[in-house]
Amino acid sequence: MKDIWGAMADPTRREILRLLQNRDMTAGEIAAQFSVSNATISHHLKILREAELIVSEKEKQTITYRINMTVFQEFLAGIASAFGTGGKEHETE
């Protein structure tokens, strides 16, 4: 099973997701936004891919990442459901 909670627990991975909300980015573009090694960013990207929160597309030597909106929306719907806000208006007496 996808470990979405574990992937979302790290602030760097949350920031990567925030960056990808604006546009698709290459690994180099993502890494340029952080003051950690490229290997560290690669590790974070791997975790996000394994949780299926992002997908990658390789073209020649370039890998471009984007948010997997289907999984992300399912994750948010699960959170809403857990808190009893499944998108329906609450009935009042």
LUMTORDREN-276394 format. One record per residue: residue number from 0; x negated, y negated, z negated of N, C-alpha, C in turn. Coordinates in steps of 0.2 Angstrom, whole numbers, plus 5000, padded with zeros to 4 digits. Example, Ala and Ser with C-alpha at 12.3 -4.5 7.8 and 13.67 -1.06 7.14 Angstrom:
gudo guro: 0 n_X: 4934 n_Y: 5028 n_Z: 4961 ca_X: 4938 ca_Y: 5022 ca_Z: 4961 c_X: 4934 c_Y: 5016 c_Z: 4961
gudo guro: 1 n_X: 4936 n_Y: 5011 n_Z: 4965 ca_X: 4932 ca_Y: 5005 ca_Z: 4964 c_X: 4936 c_Y: 5000 c_Z: 4961
***
This chain:
gudo guro: 0 n_X: 4996 n_Y: 5006 n_Z: 5000 ca_X: 5000 ca_Y: 5000 ca_Z: 5000 c_X: 4996 c_Y: 4994 c_Z: 5000
gudo guro: 1 n_X: 4998 n_Y: 4989 n_Z: 5003 ca_X: 4994 ca_Y: 4982 ca_Z: 5004 c_X: 4994 c_Y: 4979 c_Z: 4997
gudo guro: 2 n_X: 4988 n_Y: 4977 n_Z: 4995 ca_X: 4987 ca_Y: 4973 ca_Z: 4989 c_X: 4988 c_Y: 4966 c_Z: 4990
gudo guro: 3 n_X: 4994 n_Y: 4964 n_Z: 4991 ca_X: 4995 ca_Y: 4956 ca_Z: 4992 c_X: 4993 c_Y: 4952 c_Z: 4986
gudo guro: 4 n_X: 4995 n_Y: 4955 n_Z: 4980 ca_X: 4994 ca_Y: 4951 ca_Z: 4974 c_X: 4987 c_Y: 4950 c_Z: 4973
gudo guro: 5 n_X: 4983 n_Y: 4956 n_Z: 4974 ca_X: 4976 ca_Y: 4955 ca_Z: 4973 c_X: 4972 c_Y: 4950 c_Z: 4977
gudo guro: 6 n_X: 4975 n_Y: 4950 n_Z: 4984 ca_X: 4972 ca_Y: 4946 ca_Z: 4989 c_X: 4974 c_Y: 4939 c_Z: 4987
gudo guro: 7 n_X: 4980 n_Y: 4937 n_Z: 4984 ca_X: 4982 ca_Y: 4931 ca_Z: 4983 c_X: 4979 c_Y: 4928 c_Z: 4976
gudo guro: 8 n_X: 4976 n_Y: 4932 n_Z: 4972 ca_X: 4974 ca_Y: 4931 ca_Z: 4966 c_X: 4967 c_Y: 4926 c_Z: 4966
gudo guro: 9 n_X: 4964 n_Y: 4926 n_Z: 4971 ca_X: 4957 ca_Y: 4923 ca_Z: 4972 c_X: 4959 c_Y: 4916 c_Z: 4975
gudo guro: 10 n_X: 4956 n_Y: 4910 n_Z: 4972 ca_X: 4957 ca_Y: 4904 ca_Z: 4974 c_X: 4954 c_Y: 4902 c_Z: 4981
gudo guro: 11 n_X: 4948 n_Y: 4906 n_Z: 4983 ca_X: 4945 ca_Y: 4905 ca_Z: 4989 c_X: 4950 c_Y: 4908 c_Z: 4995
gudo guro: 12 n_X: 4953 n_Y: 4914 n_Z: 4993 ca_X: 4957 ca_Y: 4917 ca_Z: 4998 c_X: 4964 c_Y: 4913 c_Z: 4999
gudo guro: 13 n_X: 4966 n_Y: 4910 n_Z: 4994 ca_X: 4972 ca_Y: 4905 ca_Z: 4994 c_X: 4970 c_Y: 4899 c_Z: 4999
gudo guro: 14 n_X: 4964 n_Y: 4897 n_Z: 4998 ca_X: 4962 ca_Y: 4891 ca_Z: 5002 c_X: 4962 c_Y: 4893 c_Z: 5009
gudo guro: 15 n_X: 4959 n_Y: 4899 n_Z: 5010 ca_X: 4959 ca_Y: 4901 ca_Z: 5017 c_X: 4966 c_Y: 4902 c_Z: 5020
gudo guro: 16 n_X: 4970 n_Y: 4904 n_Z: 5017 ca_X: 4977 ca_Y: 4904 ca_Z: 5019 c_X: 4980 c_Y: 4897 c_Z: 5020
gudo guro: 17 n_X: 4978 n_Y: 4893 n_Z: 5016 ca_X: 4981 ca_Y: 4886 ca_Z: 5017 c_X: 4978 c_Y: 4883 c_Z: 5023
gudo guro: 18 n_X: 4971 n_Y: 4884 n_Z: 5025 ca_X: 4968 ca_Y: 4882 ca_Z: 5031 c_X: 4972 c_Y: 4885 c_Z: 5037
gudo guro: 19 n_X: 4973 n_Y: 4891 n_Z: 5037 ca_X: 4976 ca_Y: 4894 ca_Z: 5042 c_X: 4984 c_Y: 4893 c_Z: 5043
gudo guro: 20 n_X: 4987 n_Y: 4889 n_Z: 5039 ca_X: 4993 ca_Y: 4887 ca_Z: 5040 c_X: 4993 c_Y: 4881 c_Z: 5045
gudo guro: 21 n_X: 4988 n_Y: 4878 n_Z: 5045 ca_X: 4988 ca_Y: 4872 ca_Z: 5050 c_X: 4986 c_Y: 4874 c_Z: 5057
gudo guro: 22 n_X: 4982 n_Y: 4879 n_Z: 5058 ca_X: 4980 ca_Y: 4882 ca_Z: 5065 c_X: 4976 c_Y: 4888 c_Z: 5064
gudo guro: 23 n_X: 4975 n_Y: 4892 n_Z: 5069 ca_X: 4971 ca_Y: 4898 ca_Z: 5070 c_X: 4964 c_Y: 4895 c_Z: 5069
gudo guro: 24 n_X: 4960 n_Y: 4899 n_Z: 5066 ca_X: 4953 ca_Y: 4897 ca_Z: 5066 c_X: 4948 c_Y: 4903 c_Z: 5067
gudo guro: 25 n_X: 4942 n_Y: 4901 n_Z: 5069 ca_X: 4937 ca_Y: 4907 ca_Z: 5069 c_X: 4934 c_Y: 4908 c_Z: 5062
gudo guro: 26 n_X: 4930 n_Y: 4913 n_Z: 5062 ca_X: 4926 ca_Y: 4914 ca_Z: 5055 c_X: 4922 c_Y: 4909 c_Z: 5054
gudo guro: 27 n_X: 4918 n_Y: 4906 n_Z: 5059 ca_X: 4913 ca_Y: 4901 ca_Z: 5058 c_X: 4917 c_Y: 4894 c_Z: 5056
gudo guro: 28 n_X: 4923 n_Y: 4893 n_Z: 5058 ca_X: 4926 ca_Y: 4887 ca_Z: 5056 c_X: 4929 c_Y: 4887 c_Z: 5049
gudo guro: 29 n_X: 4931 n_Y: 4893 n_Z: 5047 ca_X: 4933 ca_Y: 4894 ca_Z: 5040 c_X: 4927 c_Y: 4894 c_Z: 5036
gudo guro: 30 n_X: 4922 n_Y: 4897 n_Z: 5037 ca_X: 4916 ca_Y: 4897 ca_Z: 5033 c_X: 4913 c_Y: 4890 c_Z: 5032
gudo guro: 31 n_X: 4914 n_Y: 4885 n_Z: 5037 ca_X: 4911 ca_Y: 4879 ca_Z: 5037 c_X: 4915 c_Y: 4874 c_Z: 5032
gudo guro: 32 n_X: 4921 n_Y: 4877 n_Z: 5029 ca_X: 4925 ca_Y: 4873 ca_Z: 5024 c_X: 4923 c_Y: 4875 c_Z: 5017
gudo guro: 33 n_X: 4918 n_Y: 4880 n_Z: 5016 ca_X: 4916 ca_Y: 4882 ca_Z: 5010 c_X: 4909 c_Y: 4881 c_Z: 5009
gudo guro: 34 n_X: 4907 n_Y: 4881 n_Z: 5002 ca_X: 4899 ca_Y: 4881 ca_Z: 5001 c_X: 4897 c_Y: 4887 c_Z: 4998
gudo guro: 35 n_X: 4899 n_Y: 4893 n_Z: 5001 ca_X: 4897 ca_Y: 4900 ca_Z: 5000 c_X: 4894 c_Y: 4903 c_Z: 5006
gudo guro: 36 n_X: 4891 n_Y: 4908 n_Z: 5005 ca_X: 4888 ca_Y: 4912 ca_Z: 5011 c_X: 4893 c_Y: 4914 c_Z: 5016
gudo guro: 37 n_X: 4891 n_Y: 4915 n_Z: 5022 ca_X: 4895 ca_Y: 4918 ca_Z: 5027 c_X: 4898 c_Y: 4925 c_Z: 5025
gudo guro: 38 n_X: 4893 n_Y: 4929 n_Z: 5022 ca_X: 4895 ca_Y: 4935 ca_Z: 5020 c_X: 4900 c_Y: 4935 c_Z: 5015
gudo guro: 39 n_X: 4900 n_Y: 4930 n_Z: 5011 ca_X: 4906 ca_Y: 4930 ca_Z: 5006 c_X: 4912 c_Y: 4928 c_Z: 5009
gudo guro: 40 n_X: 4912 n_Y: 4924 n_Z: 5014 ca_X: 4918 ca_Y: 4922 ca_Z: 5018 c_X: 4921 c_Y: 4929 c_Z: 5021
gudo guro: 41 n_X: 4916 n_Y: 4932 n_Z: 5024 ca_X: 4918 ca_Y: 4938 ca_Z: 5028 c_X: 4921 c_Y: 4943 c_Z: 5023
gudo guro: 42 n_X: 4919 n_Y: 4944 n_Z: 5017 ca_X: 4922 ca_Y: 4948 ca_Z: 5012 c_X: 4929 c_Y: 4946 c_Z: 5011
gudo guro: 43 n_X: 4930 n_Y: 4939 n_Z: 5010 ca_X: 4937 ca_Y: 4937 ca_Z: 5008 c_X: 4941 c_Y: 4938 c_Z: 5014
gudo guro: 44 n_X: 4939 n_Y: 4937 n_Z: 5020 ca_X: 4943 ca_Y: 4938 ca_Z: 5026 c_X: 4945 c_Y: 4946 c_Z: 5027
gudo guro: 45 n_X: 4940 n_Y: 4950 n_Z: 5025 ca_X: 4942 ca_Y: 4957 ca_Z: 5025 c_X: 4947 c_Y: 4959 c_Z: 5020
gudo guro: 46 n_X: 4947 n_Y: 4956 n_Z: 5014 ca_X: 4952 ca_Y: 4958 ca_Z: 5009 c_X: 4959 c_Y: 4955 c_Z: 5012
gudo guro: 47 n_X: 4959 n_Y: 4949 n_Z: 5015 ca_X: 4965 ca_Y: 4946 ca_Z: 5017 c_X: 4968 c_Y: 4951 c_Z: 5023
gudo guro: 48 n_X: 4964 n_Y: 4953 n_Z: 5027 ca_X: 4966 ca_Y: 4958 ca_Z: 5033 c_X: 4969 c_Y: 4964 c_Z: 5030
gudo guro: 49 n_X: 4965 n_Y: 4967 n_Z: 5025 ca_X: 4967 ca_Y: 4973 ca_Z: 5022 c_X: 4974 c_Y: 4973 c_Z: 5019
gudo guro: 50 n_X: 4976 n_Y: 4967 n_Z: 5016 ca_X: 4982 ca_Y: 4965 ca_Z: 5013 c_X: 4987 c_Y: 4963 c_Z: 5019
gudo guro: 51 n_X: 4985 n_Y: 4963 n_Z: 5025 ca_X: 4989 ca_Y: 4961 ca_Z: 5031 c_X: 4992 c_Y: 4954 c_Z: 5030
gudo guro: 52 n_X: 4989 n_Y: 4950 n_Z: 5026 ca_X: 4991 ca_Y: 4943 ca_Z: 5026 c_X: 4988 c_Y: 4939 c_Z: 5032
gudo guro: 53 n_X: 4983 n_Y: 4941 n_Z: 5035 ca_X: 4980 ca_Y: 4938 ca_Z: 5041 c_X: 4979 c_Y: 4944 c_Z: 5046
gudo guro: 54 n_X: 4978 n_Y: 4941 n_Z: 5052 ca_X: 4977 ca_Y: 4946 ca_Z: 5058 c_X: 4971 c_Y: 4943 c_Z: 5062
gudo guro: 55 n_X: 4967 n_Y: 4947 n_Z: 5065 ca_X: 4961 ca_Y: 4944 ca_Z: 5069 c_X: 4962 c_Y: 4946 c_Z: 5076
gudo guro: 56 n_X: 4959 n_Y: 4942 n_Z: 5080 ca_X: 4959 ca_Y: 4944 ca_Z: 5087 c_X: 4952 c_Y: 4942 c_Z: 5090
gudo guro: 57 n_X: 4949 n_Y: 4947 n_Z: 5093 ca_X: 4942 ca_Y: 4947 ca_Z: 5095 c_X: 4942 c_Y: 4946 c_Z: 5103
gudo guro: 58 n_X: 4938 n_Y: 4940 n_Z: 5105 ca_X: 4937 ca_Y: 4939 ca_Z: 5112 c_X: 4930 c_Y: 4938 c_Z: 5113
gudo guro: 59 n_X: 4927 n_Y: 4942 n_Z: 5116 ca_X: 4919 ca_Y: 4943 ca_Z: 5117 c_X: 4916 c_Y: 4943 c_Z: 5110
gudo guro: 60 n_X: 4912 n_Y: 4937 n_Z: 5108 ca_X: 4909 ca_Y: 4937 ca_Z: 5102 c_X: 4913 c_Y: 4933 c_Z: 5096
gudo guro: 61 n_X: 4918 n_Y: 4931 n_Z: 5098 ca_X: 4922 ca_Y: 4926 ca_Z: 5094 c_X: 4928 c_Y: 4930 c_Z: 5091
gudo guro: 62 n_X: 4929 n_Y: 4930 n_Z: 5084 ca_X: 4935 ca_Y: 4932 ca_Z: 5081 c_X: 4939 c_Y: 4926 c_Z: 5078
gudo guro: 63 n_X: 4945 n_Y: 4926 n_Z: 5080 ca_X: 4950 ca_Y: 4921 ca_Z: 5078 c_X: 4955 c_Y: 4924 c_Z: 5073
gudo guro: 64 n_X: 4956 n_Y: 4920 n_Z: 5068 ca_X: 4961 ca_Y: 4923 ca_Z: 5062 c_X: 4967 c_Y: 4918 c_Z: 5062
gudo guro: 65 n_X: 4972 n_Y: 4922 n_Z: 5061 ca_X: 4979 ca_Y: 4918 ca_Z: 5060 c_X: 4983 c_Y: 4921 c_Z: 5054
gudo guro: 66 n_X: 4987 n_Y: 4918 n_Z: 5051 ca_X: 4992 ca_Y: 4921 ca_Z: 5046 c_X: 4997 c_Y: 4926 c_Z: 5049
gudo guro: 67 n_X: 4998 n_Y: 4931 n_Z: 5046 ca_X: 5003 ca_Y: 4936 ca_Z: 5048 c_X: 5009 c_Y: 4934 c_Z: 5045
gudo guro: 68 n_X: 5013 n_Y: 4930 n_Z: 5048 ca_X: 5019 ca_Y: 4927 ca_Z: 5045 c_X: 5024 c_Y: 4932 c_Z: 5043
gudo guro: 69 n_X: 5025 n_Y: 4938 n_Z: 5047 ca_X: 5029 ca_Y: 4943 ca_Z: 5045 c_X: 5028 c_Y: 4945 c_Z: 5038
gudo guro: 70 n_X: 5022 n_Y: 4947 n_Z: 5036 ca_X: 5020 ca_Y: 4950 ca_Z: 5030 c_X: 5021 c_Y: 4944 c_Z: 5024
gudo guro: 71 n_X: 5018 n_Y: 4938 n_Z: 5026 ca_X: 5019 ca_Y: 4932 ca_Z: 5022 c_X: 5026 c_Y: 4931 c_Z: 5020
gudo guro: 72 n_X: 5030 n_Y: 4931 n_Z: 5025 ca_X: 5038 ca_Y: 4930 ca_Z: 5023 c_X: 5041 c_Y: 4935 c_Z: 5019
gudo guro: 73 n_X: 5039 n_Y: 4941 n_Z: 5020 ca_X: 5041 ca_Y: 4947 ca_Z: 5016 c_X: 5039 c_Y: 4946 c_Z: 5009
gudo guro: 74 n_X: 5032 n_Y: 4944 n_Z: 5008 ca_X: 5030 ca_Y: 4943 ca_Z: 5001 c_X: 5033 c_Y: 4937 c_Z: 4998
gudo guro: 75 n_X: 5035 n_Y: 4932 n_Z: 5001 ca_X: 5039 ca_Y: 4926 ca_Z: 4998 c_X: 5046 c_Y: 4928 c_Z: 4996
gudo guro: 76 n_X: 5049 n_Y: 4932 n_Z: 5001 ca_X: 5056 ca_Y: 4935 ca_Z: 4999 c_X: 5056 c_Y: 4939 c_Z: 4993
gudo guro: 77 n_X: 5050 n_Y: 4943 n_Z: 4993 ca_X: 5050 ca_Y: 4948 ca_Z: 4987 c_X: 5049 c_Y: 4944 c_Z: 4980
gudo guro: 78 n_X: 5045 n_Y: 4938 n_Z: 4981 ca_X: 5045 ca_Y: 4934 ca_Z: 4975 c_X: 5052 c_Y: 4931 c_Z: 4973
gudo guro: 79 n_X: 5055 n_Y: 4928 n_Z: 4978 ca_X: 5061 ca_Y: 4925 ca_Z: 4977 c_X: 5066 c_Y: 4930 c_Z: 4974
gudo guro: 80 n_X: 5066 n_Y: 4936 n_Z: 4977 ca_X: 5071 ca_Y: 4942 ca_Z: 4974 c_X: 5069 c_Y: 4943 c_Z: 4967
gudo guro: 81 n_X: 5063 n_Y: 4944 n_Z: 4965 ca_X: 5061 ca_Y: 4945 ca_Z: 4958 c_X: 5063 c_Y: 4940 c_Z: 4953
gudo guro: 82 n_X: 5064 n_Y: 4934 n_Z: 4956 ca_X: 5066 ca_Y: 4929 ca_Z: 4951 c_X: 5073 c_Y: 4927 c_Z: 4952
gudo guro: 83 n_X: 5077 n_Y: 4931 n_Z: 4956 ca_X: 5084 ca_Y: 4931 ca_Z: 4956 c_X: 5086 c_Y: 4925 c_Z: 4961
gudo guro: 84 n_X: 5082 n_Y: 4923 n_Z: 4965 ca_X: 5083 ca_Y: 4917 ca_Z: 4970 c_X: 5082 c_Y: 4920 c_Z: 4977
gudo guro: 85 n_X: 5086 n_Y: 4925 n_Z: 4979 ca_X: 5085 ca_Y: 4929 ca_Z: 4985 c_X: 5088 c_Y: 4925 c_Z: 4991
gudo guro: 86 n_X: 5088 n_Y: 4918 n_Z: 4990 ca_X: 5091 ca_Y: 4914 ca_Z: 4996 c_X: 5098 c_Y: 4913 c_Z: 4995
gudo guro: 87 n_X: 5102 n_Y: 4916 n_Z: 4991 ca_X: 5109 ca_Y: 4914 ca_Z: 4990 c_X: 5110 c_Y: 4909 c_Z: 4985
gudo guro: 88 n_X: 5115 n_Y: 4905 n_Z: 4986 ca_X: 5116 ca_Y: 4900 ca_Z: 4981 c_X: 5119 c_Y: 4904 c_Z: 4975
gudo guro: 89 n_X: 5118 n_Y: 4901 n_Z: 4969 ca_X: 5121 ca_Y: 4904 ca_Z: 4963 c_X: 5128 c_Y: 4902 c_Z: 4962
gudo guro: 90 n_X: 5132 n_Y: 4907 n_Z: 4960 ca_X: 5139 ca_Y: 4906 ca_Z: 4959 c_X: 5140 c_Y: 4902 c_Z: 4952
gudo guro: 91 n_X: 5144 n_Y: 4897 n_Z: 4952 ca_X: 5146 ca_Y: 4894 ca_Z: 4946 c_X: 5153 c_Y: 4896 c_Z: 4943
gudo guro: 92 n_X: 5154 n_Y: 4896 n_Z: 4937 ca_X: 5160 ca_Y: 4898 ca_Z: 4934 c_X: 5165 c_Y: 4892 c_Z: 4934
***
